[in-house]
Amino acid sequence: MNDISNTTILPEGHPVQIYFQENDIIQALLEELSAVNPEDDLQKYTNIFNQLHTIEKRFARKENQLFPFLEKKGWNGPSQGMWSFHDNLREQFRLIQYYLKMNNPEKISINTPFLVNGIERLMQMEEAVLFPNALELLTEADWIEMRKGEEEIGWMLPEAPAPYPKQEYIHPSEDFTKREMSFSLENTAHYDEGYMTVEQVNLLFKTMPLDLTYVDENDKVIFYNRGEERVFPRSAGIIGREVKFCHPPKSVGTVLKILDEFRKGTKNESSFWINYKERLIYIRYFAVRDADKNYKGVIEMSQDITDIKKIEGEKRLLDWD
């Protein structure tokens, strides 16, 4: 097993090197959190706790970027075991948030050690198992592609990490990089009603106040929209990923049951609503079928309906002033 405790062996900006940069931040926050007594200084505890809670970005990068790349190499363990560990820590965060809201420093003091010890155990597993094996399994091209997807999710760092790979000057005559075009395409595609360019379709999906994810008939994620404020994080690493690896282990059984009933044609829609980060989220699944009723996949739609649920009466006038 590789010894990667010394991050100098990894290039600056490498995804694993960034994880180790975050380790230093997390360890410092854990020490600060353990040192402060919430019964003496609840505000200080709250500030440190909120900083530590940004570890959610780290969890999201692993679940949506690192794990999918490992799955493609045949290693599914992290997607199942470590994701469950993440969810346990999320529950611990939610519990302490509740006690903060209830102004109950005694309960906070009791539960803080469980959170601290859990995070420390997780980092030990990452350093001893996850990262060494990932470095052996994944190619340089994998890491470069992974880093691109991480940009959408973000990091715990105070500022964005260095580019990876390191950007060096390339003479125009030797630059053969294929880049995304910054101008719109002239050709349009004909939809059921009307015509739109690729740029217009992307703008439409980006502007919609919904999270949309399309899973094809083979249970592979083939599309998600990039809204300004997604309810649930997504990144490019999920494209081509089996949908069973895109959900927390505790909800996979429900998702697979929905897909099975959709595929058999016995059901066409399923709905759920959950409280997430103090917001009410409405989650709906719709079976996609062609003109001959053949199953072509499923659309997952998530929407923050907290403010919608508060609507009463009518509003007929513009109130911009």
Sequence and secondary structure as in RCSB ss.txt:
>XXXX:A:sequence
MNDISNTTILPEGHPVQIYFQENDIIQALLEELSAVNPEDDLQKYTNIFNQLHTIEKRFARKENQLFPFLEKKGW
NGPSQGMWSFHDNLREQFRLIQYYLKMNNPEKISINTPFLVNGIERLMQMEEAVLFPNALELLTEADWIEMRKGE
EEIGWMLPEAPAPYPKQEYIHPSEDFTKREMSFSLENTAHYDEGYMTVEQVNLLFKTMPLDLTYVDENDKVIFYN
RGEERVFPRSAGIIGREVKFCHPPKSVGTVLKILDEFRKGTKNESSFWINYKERLIYIRYFAVRDADKNYKGVIE
MSQDITDIKKIEGEKRLLDWD
>XXXX:A:secstr
    SSGGGS TT HHHHHHHHHHHHHHHHHHHHHS TTT HHHHHHHHHHHTTHHHHHHHIIIIIHHHHHHTT 
 HIIIIIHHHHHHHHHHHHHHHHHHHTT HHHHHHHHHHHHHHHHHHHHHIIIIIHHHHHHHS HHHHHHHHHHH
HHH  SSSS    SS      GGG       SS  S EEE SSSEEEHHHHHHHHHHSSSEEEEE TTSBEEEE 
  TT SS   GGGTT BGGGSS HHHHHHHHHHHHHHHHTS SEEEEEEEETTEEEEEEEEEEE TT  EEEEEE
EEEE TTGGG  S   S    
